Every structure is written in structure tokens, then in C-alpha cells.
Amino acid sequence: MADLDTANRKKLDKEQFAYVDREGTGHLPVNDEAHVRNAIARWNQTDFPSKTAKEQARRKILAAARRHNIDVSDDGMVAKPAAT
């Protein structure tokens, strides 16, 4: 995966993260193919403050995967809508 050090991470636009918390910290960067793959793998391991935030992050990850031509397994956790 491409290294994303602190300085480069701060340069990313907030839209390049699947989730941005209340303090403005971005989580699960989706700025390139490697980070999208990592976000897919880590999405279900990430603590979100609400089901809504988790669902919005899931959708952003899937959109980024489509942009980077990454196939997401239909049975994968990030491919399924969050259970209510």
C-alpha cells in the first residue's frame, strides 16, 4: 500500500475519507486503489458513532471501489447494507 504519512494525510481533502469524525479527523482513506482495498478490509473493524455514519462510510467505500475498478464480493461485509 502506498505510504500515507502524517503530512500527506493532512493534505487530503475530507472527501477522500470514508468517514470524518466530529473533530474533523478523517478515517478510512479512499484516495487510491490500495487505500480503498484497505478501507474495505477495515470497515467492519472501525468504530462509528451511529449506524447512519457506518452506512455512509460503506457507501463511500463502495463508490470509491467502483471508481478504482475494484470488484467487491456480494457476500462481503462492506457490500451488504447495515442491518437495522
LINCORPE-V409679 format. One record per run of one state. SS is the DSSP state (h for helix, s for strand, l for the rest). FROM is the first residue (numbers start at 1). LEN is the number of residues. Records with the same first field share a line. If there is no record, write none. Layout:
SS->FROM-LEN  FROM-LEN
//
This chain:
l->1-5  12-2  21-5  30-3  46-5  68-9  80-5
h->6-6  14-3  33-13  51-17  77-3
s->17-4  26-4
//
